[in-house]
Amino acid sequence: MFIGHSKGLGLLFMTEMWERFSFYTLRALLVLYMVSKTLDGGLGWTRKEAFTLYGMYLGMAYVTPVIGGYLSDRFLGQRRSAMIGAILMAWGHLLMAVQSLPFFYAALSLVAIGNGFFKPCLTSILGQLYDDSTESHRDSAYSIFYMGINIGGMLAGFVSGWMLEAYGYDAGFAIAGLGMIIATLIFWWGQNRYLGDIGIKPTVKVVDHHAAPLTKEEKSRLFVVFILFLIVICFVTAWEQMGGLVTIFIQENVDRTIGNWTIPTPWLANLDPLFIVFLAPLFSILWVKLGEMEMDPFIGIKIGIGCLFLAGSFIILGYMVREISENGTLPHWSWIVLNKFLMVIGELCVIPISWAAATKLSPKSYISRVMGFMLAGIGVGSYLAGRVGALVDEVGEQAIFDTITIALCLLSVICILLNGKLKKLTHHQ
C-alpha cells in the first residue's frame, strides 16, 4: 500500500475524465433528443414524457452502484468490476447511435448498469490512496478528481453542441461511445503500473466464512453516512434540474444570441463543468490550507454552505421567469452564466465532500458498497428531479424554482444545526 500516490490519482483522473465525457455528452443531448421533432432527428416526445424517462434513466444509473459495489466488495474486486462496467457503458453509448426505439432503451440500460459497476470502484480506489491521518488531503484529492469529472463534462458540452449543430444526434451519441472506449483503454493500461495492489482482491474480511461484525464505532460512522445519503438525495433533487428542466428552459426561454450567431443550447447547459475546472483547484487548496490552520469546517458546515449557494442559483432562475412574465422579453444568456457559477460553488461544497466523508467513514471491507450507497443517493435524487421537472406543464417554472429555493434554504439550516452531532457520531478528533 502506498499513501497519496500522485500517479494513481492521475490515472483515476484521466479515466474518469473520459468516462464522464461520454456520460455527459449523452446527458447533454438526451432530453433535447427526446423532445425534438422526428423530422429533426428526435423522438417527438412531450416534455413530461422526456423528463420522466430522464429521471428514471439517471436514477437507475446511480442506484445500480449499490449492486455493483456489493459485487465488487464480495466477489469481483474493484478493478475487475470497473473494467466490466467500462465495457458495458462503451457498448451502450455506441448503441445510442442506432435509430431504433428498442436500441434506445437497450443503450440506456447498458449505460446505467455499466455505471453501477464502474462508478463506485474508481471513487473507492481513490479513497484508499490516502490514510485516515490526512483528511484534508483526502478532501483535496476528491476535489481534484471532481475536476477531472468536469473537464470531461466541459468537453462534452462543447463537443455535443458542435456535433448536434453540424451532424445531428447520431454523430453526437457516437462520439460519446468513442470517449468511453478511450477511458477503458486508459484504465486497462495504467492500473497495474500506478495502483499497486489496491482494488485487485475483494475487500470483504472473511473469518470462518462469515463477515467480521461491525464495531459500535463503525456503526456510528455508517449512521452518519446514512444521514449524508439523505442530504444528498434532497440536494440532487434540486441540482439535477440543471440537466433536465433548466436545459429546456435555456432552449425555449433564454436569449442566446451574440450578434447574428445563436449559442448552442448544450454549450450554456454545460457551463458548470467549465467553472468547476477553474474552481476545483482553488477549493482543493482551500481545504488543505484550512486543515493546516486547524480551521477546516466539518462536513455539516460545508454542505450547509453548498446548499445556500445552490439556492442562490435558483433565485436567479426565478428572477428570469418573472422577467419573462412581467416584461415579455427573453432574459439574456449572461444570467445563465451567473446561475451556473453559483450552482458550481454549491456543488463543490457538497458532492466531492460527501464522497470523501463516505470513504473515510466506511469500514475497509465495505468501502465499495458504501460508495455505491452514496451514488444511489444521487440516483434517487435524479429520479425525483425528473418527477419534479415533469410537473412543469401543470404548475410552471416559477412555482418549481421558488419552491426549490425555499427547500434548499431549510436544508442548509438543518445541515449547519446537525454539524456538532455529526462530529460526535464520527468520533472526530
QUIFENVEN-V282405 format. One record per helix or strand. SS is the DSSP state (H for helix, E for strand). FROM is the first residue (numbers start at 1). TO is the last residue. If there is no record, write none. Layout:
# QUIFENVEN-V282405
ss,from,to
SS,FROM,TO
SS,FROM,TO
This chain:
# QUIFENVEN-V282405
ss,from,to
H,6,35
H,38,40
H,47,76
H,78,95
H,101,127
H,135,166
H,169,194
E,206,207
E,210,211
H,216,242
H,245,253
E,254,255
E,257,258
E,261,262
H,265,269
H,271,292
H,299,327
E,331,332
H,334,361
H,364,389
H,392,425
